[in-house]
Amino acid sequence: MPELPDVEGFRKVLESCAKGRVIQRVDVRDPGVLHGTSTERLRDALEGRRFTEPERHGKWLLARTGGPTLLLHFGMTGRLLCGRPDDAVEAHDRVLFTVARDRQLRYRDQRKLRGLWLADDESEVARLLERQGPDAMAVNREEFEAALAARRGSVKTALTDQSVLAGLGNLLADEILWRAGLRPTSRASDLTEADCRRLYTQMRRTLRSAVTAGCVPPRDTWLTGHRDDPVPTCPRCDNPLRRSRMAGRGTVWCPQCQ
């Protein structure tokens, strides 16, 4: 599932491929990925406009045009790619944005769990994002601690709740908690000041590394690199990792280190 680092990568794709370029054609191959808008309205709103500096908030990508804003959410299998208009169209290419004779942005998504929204102005952008908490890359430590202190459930559930903190998914939450030495079942409101400080520091470090990689990298020194092993062991202490489910999510942790 795309998490904050993946979407930051998609933001860079949009920036390098289309920033400053006029949207010459919008080709909606599957209107099922459009939310609150139609093919005709999307074309009328975007064709002839120019993509400006894109932004990201959590797992949302904001494609600015100086007028309407296109908001993209990638669900579990979405991607944004830069290709050429004459490239073969893949089965899961849902919406194509031609921005030059040799450049085309493609929203590709197999499962279509989320998709594209169109906001006419900033108030509409705010309405679409109103349930999102602060961005995990931008939140300061005081805001982070206050958000966790207000939660009654587990720290894992709090970290993956987009209304608490926007951008973290299952892989990142498990990785951050492992690095911070905190069990995912710990109550968020029971964390000490030292726990919160350590958790915030490890979140920042993990995000920086993952953003550089463009994903949550399955490195040997990361928990992520071992969670899918047949018999997963902790890369820190070499003891067996434990698998469980929390709020329907597969959770991996080390009972020795956490």
PEKA-V704526 format. One record per residue. N is the residue number from 0. RES is the residue in one small letter. SS is DSSP state (hx for helix, st for strand, lp for the rest). D_CENTER is the distance of its C-alpha to the mean C-alpha in whole Angstrom. Layout:
n = <N N>
res = <RES RES>
ss = <SS SS>
d_center = <D_CENTER D_CENTER>
This chain:
n = <0 1 2 3 4 5 6 7 8 9 10 11 12 13 14 15 16 17 18 19 20 21 22 23 24 25 26 27 28 29 30 31 32 33 34 35 36 37 38 39 40 41 42 43 44 45 46 47 48 49 50 51 52 53 54 55 56 57 58 59 60 61 62 63 64 65 66 67 68 69 70 71 72 73 74 75 76 77 78 79 80 81 82 83 84 85 86 87 88 89 90 91 92 93 94 95 96 97 98 99 100 101 102 103 104 105 106 107 108 109 110 111 112 113 114 115 116 117 118 119 120 121 122 123 124 125 126 127 128 129 130 131 132 133 134 135 136 137 138 139 140 141 142 143 144 145 146 147 148 149 150 151 152 153 154 155 156 157 158 159 160 161 162 163 164 165 166 167 168 169 170 171 172 173 174 175 176 177 178 179 180 181 182 183 184 185 186 187 188 189 190 191 192 193 194 195 196 197 198 199 200 201 202 203 204 205 206 207 208 209 210 211 212 213 214 215 216 217 218 219 220 221 222 223 224 225 226 227 228 229 230 231 232 233 234 235 236 237 238 239 240 241 242 243 244 245 246 247 248 249 250 251 252 253 254 255 256 257>
res = <m p e l p d v e g f r k v l e s c a k g r v i q r v d v r d p g v l h g t s t e r l r d a l e g r r f t e p e r h g k w l l a r t g g p t l l l h f g m t g r l l c g r p d d a v e a h d r v l f t v a r d r q l r y r d q r k l r g l w l a d d e s e v a r l l e r q g p d a m a v n r e e f e a a l a a r r g s v k t a l t d q s v l a g l g n l l a d e i l w r a g l r p t s r a s d l t e a d c r r l y t q m r r t l r s a v t a g c v p p r d t w l t g h r d d p v p t c p r c d n p l r r s r m a g r g t v w c p q c q>
ss = <lp lp lp hx hx hx hx hx hx hx hx hx hx hx hx hx hx hx lp lp lp st lp lp st st st st lp lp hx hx hx st st lp lp lp hx hx hx hx hx hx hx hx lp lp lp st lp lp lp lp st st st lp lp st st st st lp lp lp lp lp st st st st st lp lp lp lp st st st st st st lp lp lp lp lp lp lp lp lp st st st st st st st st lp lp st st st st st st st lp lp lp lp lp st st st st st lp lp hx hx hx hx hx hx hx lp lp lp lp lp st st lp lp lp lp lp hx hx hx hx hx hx hx hx hx lp lp lp lp st hx hx hx hx hx hx lp lp lp lp st st lp lp lp hx hx hx hx hx hx hx hx hx hx hx lp lp lp lp lp lp st hx hx hx lp lp hx hx hx hx hx hx hx hx hx hx hx hx hx hx hx hx hx hx hx hx hx lp lp lp lp lp lp lp lp lp hx hx hx lp lp lp lp lp lp lp st lp lp lp lp lp lp st lp st st st st st lp lp st st st st st lp lp lp lp lp>
d_center = <8 5 3 3 6 6 5 8 10 10 11 13 14 15 17 19 20 20 21 24 25 26 25 28 27 24 25 23 24 22 22 21 17 19 18 21 23 25 25 28 26 23 26 28 26 24 27 29 26 25 21 21 18 15 12 9 8 6 3 6 9 12 15 18 21 24 24 22 18 16 13 10 8 8 9 10 11 10 11 12 16 19 22 25 27 29 27 27 25 23 23 20 19 19 19 21 21 24 25 28 30 28 24 22 19 18 15 15 14 17 16 15 14 12 13 14 16 19 20 23 23 21 22 21 17 18 19 16 14 16 15 12 13 13 10 10 11 14 15 19 20 23 20 18 21 22 19 20 24 23 22 24 22 21 19 17 16 16 13 11 12 10 13 14 11 8 5 7 7 11 11 10 12 15 15 15 18 20 20 21 24 23 23 20 23 24 24 22 25 27 26 28 27 28 25 23 23 23 19 18 20 18 15 15 17 14 11 14 15 12 11 14 14 11 10 11 14 17 20 23 23 19 19 16 19 22 20 21 24 27 28 26 27 26 25 27 30 30 31 29 26 26 23 23 21 20 19 19 16 18 18 20 22 25 28 30 27 25>
